[in-house]
Amino acid sequence: MPARRIGIDVVPLSRVRELVGQDAEAALRRMLSSAELLSSSTPDGPDLAGIAGRLAAKEAVFKLFHVGGQPVPWLSTEVLKSDGGWPVVRLTGRAARLAREAGLGEIEISITHDDAYAIAVAVSAAD
């Protein structure tokens, strides 16, 4: 039976609020793909809870790779919505390579939000 790996992360919405308040465009483009930016936009501006959830999910997925001391592959780890509306992960480039090297199978994620935090969990089977 393959081993299971679990990653979890918590992002305070206040952190995202600060990030967006500084220079939203530049900061977010370093961490979110074009598709993620589009999904994180509302007529009233950035969806802070959605952004926090995506960042938490990316960090949770990164923890599955077991490669401490390396930078998070922000743009090659995408957190998107499935046709049914639940979050899915798409890995490309460096993130896909790290997942292969870690022997990971399909990665599943769950994201939740409350007034102050977004929390994400990622799980995968590993060889």
C-alpha positions in Angstrom: 0.0 0.0 0.0 1.5 3.4 -0.9 2.2 5.9 1.8 0.0 8.9 2.1 1.4 12.4 2.3 -0.6 15.3 3.8 0.2 19.0 3.7 -1.7 21.7 5.4 -1.4 25.5 5.5 -3.2 28.5 7.1 -3.1 32.0 5.5 -4.5 35.0 7.5 -6.7 37.2 5.3 -4.9 40.1 6.9 -1.7 39.0 5.2 -3.4 39.0 1.8 -5.0 42.4 2.6 -1.5 43.8 3.2 -0.1 42.1 0.0 -2.9 43.5 -2.1 -2.6 46.9 -0.4 1.0 47.3 -1.4 1.0 46.7 -5.1 -1.7 44.2 -5.9 -0.8 43.7 -9.6 2.9 43.0 -9.1 2.6 40.9 -6.0 -0.2 38.7 -7.2 1.4 38.1 -10.6 4.4 36.6 -8.8 2.1 34.0 -7.1 -1.0 33.5 -9.2 -1.3 32.5 -12.9 -3.5 34.4 -15.3 -6.3 31.9 -14.9 -6.0 32.2 -11.1 -6.1 36.0 -11.2 -9.2 35.9 -13.4 -10.9 33.5 -10.9 -9.8 35.8 -8.0 -11.3 38.9 -9.4 -14.7 40.4 -8.6 -16.5 43.5 -9.8 -15.5 45.1 -6.4 -11.8 44.1 -6.6 -9.7 41.2 -5.6 -11.4 38.2 -3.8 -9.2 38.2 -0.6 -10.7 34.9 0.7 -10.2 33.3 -2.7 -6.6 34.5 -3.0 -5.8 33.4 0.6 -7.3 30.0 -0.1 -5.2 29.5 -3.3 -2.0 30.6 -1.5 -2.8 28.2 1.4 -3.5 25.4 -1.1 -0.2 26.0 -3.0 1.8 25.9 0.3 -0.1 22.7 1.3 0.8 21.1 -2.0 4.4 22.2 -1.7 4.7 20.4 1.6 3.8 17.1 -0.2 7.1 17.4 -2.1 9.3 17.1 1.0 11.9 19.6 -0.3 12.5 22.0 2.5 14.7 25.0 1.9 13.5 25.5 -1.7 11.2 28.3 -2.9 7.6 27.5 -3.5 6.9 27.0 -7.3 4.1 29.6 -7.2 3.3 29.9 -10.9 3.7 26.2 -11.8 1.3 25.1 -9.0 -2.2 26.3 -10.1 -5.3 26.0 -8.0 -8.3 26.2 -10.2 -12.0 25.3 -10.0 -13.4 22.1 -11.5 -16.6 22.2 -13.6 -18.4 21.2 -10.3 -16.9 24.1 -8.5 -14.4 22.3 -6.1 -10.7 23.2 -6.2 -8.3 21.2 -8.3 -4.5 21.4 -8.7 -2.7 21.6 -12.0 1.1 21.2 -11.9 3.4 22.2 -14.6 7.2 22.9 -15.0 9.1 22.8 -11.7 6.1 21.8 -9.6 5.4 18.8 -11.8 9.0 17.7 -11.7 9.1 17.9 -7.9 5.9 15.9 -7.7 7.4 13.2 -10.0 10.6 13.1 -8.0 8.6 12.7 -4.8 6.7 9.8 -6.4 3.3 11.5 -5.9 0.1 10.3 -7.5 -3.0 12.4 -8.0 -3.2 15.4 -5.6 -6.5 16.3 -3.9 -7.1 19.5 -2.1 -9.7 21.0 0.2 -10.0 24.7 1.1 -12.0 26.4 3.7 -12.4 30.0 4.8 -13.7 31.9 7.8 -13.7 35.6 8.7 -10.0 35.8 9.4 -8.3 32.7 7.8 -8.1 30.4 4.8 -7.0 26.9 5.4 -6.1 24.2 2.9 -5.2 20.6 3.0 -3.5 18.6 0.2 -3.2 14.8 0.1 -1.6 12.4 -2.2 -0.3 8.8 -2.4 3.5 8.5 -2.7 5.6 5.6 -3.9 
